[in-house]
Amino acid sequence: MRIARSTGAVSGLLIALLGVWGAVVPFVGPYFDYSFGVNSTWHYTDERLLLCILPGVAALIGGLAIAWAGSRQAGAAGGWLALTAGAWFVVGPALSRTWEHAGAPIGAPLFGSTRQALELIGYFFGLGALIVALAAFAAGRFASRPAIAAAPAFVATPAVAPALAADATPVPVNGARRSRRGWRSHAVATRTARRRHTAPDDVMPAGRAGTPAD
């Protein structure tokens, strides 16, 4: 069912931007001392792939799908994908304890307590919660917006339709032509008979030339 493409444009673009942030912040955050584990730029680990890159890419794809969706089905699919990515940002660090027993999978937040709190919010918990909220908001808009009715292929205006009907000349079939010719012959014969009946006595009737009048 078609709907307006502007339904999830803003929320979809915001989700896409947040997905990009979540995927690249572990690599560029150390440039401004905003990092986990080690304060080194472009430091790759498998844990960062699972906890940051993959959910960030999923949020990017889901956000773009929401922004460009032209139907309820496409918008709902993008919303669920973004919702899953945001939920993984929130619960991923806790679930990572099931496969990593040596401590935090991507390391502990660095520097002072205030910065550590901001790193936890910006890397995982706050980021995921914001993506979930935007995805839920977009899904609600897709569910509530009215559908766009399909435009008819051709609509004749009242001023044009009678003109077309008046200009149209029907083409009769052979039987109709014969009937029209027979009606015309009958009409001519009737008019001729009336003229003979109403002609004056001193006027010679048509068809009797050469015969003296009584």
C-alpha positions as MATLAB code, in Angstrom:
seq = 'MRIARSTGAVSGLLIALLGVWGAVVPFVGPYFDYSFGVNSTWHYTDERLLLCILPGVAALIGGLAIAWAGSRQAGAAGGWLALTAGAWFVVGPALSRTWEHAGAPIGAPLFGSTRQALELIGYFFGLGALIVALAAFAAGRFASRPAIAAAPAFVATPAVAPALAADATPVPVNGARRSRRGWRSHAVATRTARRRHTAPDDVMPAGRAGTPAD';
ca = [
       0.000    0.000    0.000;
       1.519    3.281   -1.168;
       2.053    6.157    1.273;
       3.841    9.504    1.162;
       7.627    9.183    1.026;
       7.994   11.985    3.554;
       6.480    9.783    6.281;
       9.802    8.617    7.733;
      12.264   10.966    6.054;
      13.499   12.842    9.128;
      13.569    9.931   11.572;
      15.139    7.649    8.957;
      17.983   10.064    8.239;
      18.613   10.540   11.973;
      18.783    6.772   12.474;
      21.203    6.464    9.547;
      23.479    9.145   11.009;
      23.415    7.478   14.424;
      24.310    4.166   12.785;
      27.335    5.757   11.121;
      28.359    7.247   14.460;
      28.074    3.921   16.260;
      30.144    2.120   13.607;
      33.037    4.601   13.358;
      33.297    6.132   16.839;
      35.580    3.328   18.174;
      38.087    4.215   15.445;
      37.884    8.026   15.432;
      37.014    8.628   19.092;
      40.649    8.442   20.251;
      41.375   11.544   18.160;
      39.607   13.557   20.877;
      40.250   11.166   23.822;
      36.874    9.464   23.600;
      37.661    5.761   23.628;
      37.375    2.326   25.193;
      40.233   -0.039   26.051;
      43.110    1.620   24.208;
      43.373    5.232   23.124;
      44.555    4.362   19.611;
      42.830    5.382   16.402;
      41.626    2.755   13.921;
      42.258   -0.094   16.343;
      40.249   -3.098   15.085;
      39.106   -6.108   17.113;
      36.488   -8.804   16.582;
      34.558   -7.473   19.574;
      34.276   -4.043   17.965;
      33.005   -5.724   14.833;
      30.240   -7.498   16.754;
      29.302   -4.712   19.159;
      29.833   -1.562   17.079;
      30.323   -2.081   13.347;
      27.583   -4.620   12.569;
      24.795   -2.897   14.542;
      25.911    0.446   13.114;
      25.632   -0.856    9.556;
      22.226   -2.392   10.350;
      21.010    0.950   11.724;
      22.325    2.732    8.621;
      20.472    0.376    6.271;
      17.296    0.491    8.344;
      17.374    4.280    8.532;
      17.789    4.662    4.781;
      14.980    2.160    4.196;
      12.717    4.223    6.454;
      13.692    7.492    4.779;
      12.993    6.217    1.244;
      10.066    3.905    1.976;
       7.058    4.384   -0.293;
       4.895    1.639    1.243;
       3.941    0.392    4.671;
       5.789   -2.890    4.144;
       9.104   -1.208    3.301;
       8.767    1.229    6.185;
       7.945   -1.555    8.641;
      10.907   -3.651    7.478;
      13.310   -0.726    7.873;
      11.834    0.090   11.266;
      12.294   -3.436   12.593;
      15.870   -3.565   11.313;
      16.720   -0.246   12.987;
      14.933   -1.332   16.165;
      17.007   -4.522   16.315;
      20.232   -2.581   15.780;
      19.381   -0.145   18.562;
      18.461   -2.952   20.929;
      21.787   -4.671   20.200;
      23.681   -1.492   21.069;
      21.893   -1.521   24.451;
      22.167   -5.218   25.389;
      25.266   -6.158   23.385;
      27.864   -5.235   26.041;
      26.007   -7.285   28.664;
      25.495  -10.274   26.373;
      29.161  -10.180   25.344;
      29.988  -11.511   28.788;
      28.713  -14.885   27.636;
      31.603  -15.324   25.200;
      34.231  -13.100   26.825;
      35.127  -13.913   30.455;
      38.281  -11.820   30.824;
      36.495   -8.517   31.309;
      34.866   -6.003   29.014;
      35.138   -7.235   25.397;
      36.275   -3.882   23.986;
      37.950   -2.700   27.170;
      36.921   -0.302   29.899;
      36.084    3.356   29.335;
      39.109    5.599   29.791;
      39.950    8.817   31.645;
      37.801   10.486   34.337;
      34.437    9.364   35.683;
      32.443   11.989   33.776;
      34.082   11.083   30.488;
      33.605    7.401   31.212;
      29.884    8.000   31.691;
      29.724    9.905   28.409;
      31.622    7.135   26.636;
      29.177    4.493   27.886;
      26.252    6.650   26.764;
      27.717    7.610   23.387;
      29.089    4.188   22.472;
      26.265    1.900   23.595;
      23.416    2.671   25.984;
      22.333    6.177   25.021;
      23.008    5.542   21.337;
      20.945    2.354   21.283;
      18.084    3.879   23.272;
      17.869    6.838   20.867;
      17.836    4.547   17.816;
      15.087    2.407   19.385;
      12.984    5.508   20.142;
      13.320    6.896   16.608;
      12.598    3.507   15.029;
       9.468    3.071   17.155;
       8.325    6.586   16.280;
       8.827    5.929   12.564;
       6.978    2.605   12.765;
       4.043    4.350   14.406;
       3.899    6.954   11.650;
       3.901    4.272    8.961;
       1.031    2.501   10.717;
      -1.089    5.652   11.123;
      -0.571    7.543    7.862;
      -3.379    7.194    5.268;
      -2.665    5.479    2.003;
      -2.417    7.335   -1.312;
      -5.223    6.449   -3.713;
      -4.123    5.375   -7.172;
      -4.886    8.004   -9.823;
      -7.216    6.885  -12.676;
      -5.636    6.353  -16.061;
      -8.020    8.756  -17.861;
     -10.718   11.104  -16.637;
     -12.948   12.964  -19.137;
     -13.983   16.413  -17.938;
     -17.680   17.389  -18.176;
     -16.877   20.090  -20.775;
     -14.971   17.724  -23.031;
     -17.140   14.620  -22.853;
     -20.302   16.152  -24.449;
     -18.196   17.739  -27.174;
     -16.637   14.417  -27.978;
     -20.086   12.814  -28.030;
     -21.453   15.529  -30.341;
     -18.548   15.323  -32.769;
     -18.714   11.576  -32.997;
     -20.521   10.367  -36.130;
     -21.783    6.800  -35.890;
     -21.018    4.530  -38.798;
     -24.105    2.385  -39.503;
     -23.816   -1.191  -40.568;
     -25.221   -2.459  -43.890;
     -28.624   -3.249  -42.417;
     -28.940    0.211  -40.939;
     -28.031    1.810  -44.252;
     -30.705   -0.202  -46.027;
     -33.307    0.759  -43.430;
     -32.442    4.438  -43.778;
     -32.681    4.261  -47.570;
     -36.080    2.528  -47.318;
     -37.374    5.194  -44.944;
     -36.235    7.965  -47.300;
     -37.921    6.283  -50.295;
     -41.156    5.938  -48.325;
     -41.019    9.604  -47.306;
     -40.486   10.731  -50.920;
     -43.373    8.588  -52.133;
     -45.649   10.003  -49.434;
     -44.828   13.618  -50.337;
     -45.445   12.892  -54.044;
     -48.839   11.361  -53.322;
     -49.869   14.390  -51.252;
     -48.901   16.755  -54.052;
     -51.028   14.830  -56.566;
     -53.969   14.846  -54.237;
     -53.803   18.601  -53.600;
     -52.955   19.712  -57.196;
     -55.481   22.174  -58.872;
     -57.781   20.912  -61.611;
     -56.185   23.099  -64.265;
     -52.728   21.769  -63.502;
     -51.691   18.594  -65.164;
     -50.610   15.983  -62.605;
     -47.071   14.799  -62.725;
     -46.515   11.683  -64.795;
     -49.480   12.231  -67.204;
     -47.888   14.431  -69.829;
     -49.565   14.310  -73.257;
     -52.966   13.364  -71.896;
     -55.631   16.106  -71.998;
     -57.128   17.057  -68.729;
     -60.822   16.230  -68.109;
];
